[in-house]
Amino acid sequence: MSPRSASVNEELRRRSKERLLQAAVELVSEHGYEATTLGDIADRAGSARGLVSYYFPGKRQLVQSAVHRLMHRTLEEALEREPRTEDGRERLARAVDAILGLARDYPVLMRQHMAGLLQAEGFVPCPEQRRLAELLRDTVARQGSRDVDSDYPMLRALLMGAVYTALVPGVPMPLPVLRAELFKRYRLDWDMGVPPDAEGPGGTCDTDLSRFFATGAAPGCGPEGQSK
């Protein structure tokens, strides 16, 4: 058996990290943040527990990265779905519906995420969060903003506030009401994006998250990740 090449080793490391991100999203969605341990995540991912600390400083950083991955891939999917469009208002409507849809489809996960952001460390900078920011900034720019540096933080704050308000235990605001307020603010037509009474692409919430976490076989590797 010949040694694995550097490119194959890099691909195996990427796959391990992707599996950890996916496992974190799944377990926190199922059991909540506090009930999910790093050991649980490693076991679900089929990874050695030491790999978790190799990639992430701790559970909070891992979970935030995982949620930001889900958010930016969901947003990206919504923005680029067919029929493709360069219409800035339609893209903004799709962005709003994508983020509100996460509150609807993953309430436990998003509630835990919002609670985590209120902890002392707040946002944990990571590539996943930066990609989410890039997509939202681009959406604001295409919508016609003359001051993206001011309008992007406002959109982010409004979306975060809407998600938080939709998930407050005991007194949640209905998502259609929150959507209507956001659409009114940005002068978006109700039939843009995915209106609440319309079935979105793919139907209801898809529990298979694998499309957001690229964990396919590495080049030149067999089922167990070993060189052929």
URTA-V157268 format. One record per helix or strand. SS is the DSSP state (H for helix, E for strand). FROM is the first residue (numbers start at 0). LEN is the number of residues. If there is no record, write none. Layout:
ss->(SS SS)
from->(FROM FROM)
len->(LEN LEN)
//
This chain:
ss->(H H H H H H H H H H E E)
from->(5 37 48 58 87 106 126 147 174 209 220 226)
len->(26 8 7 22 18 11 16 20 11 3 1 1)
//
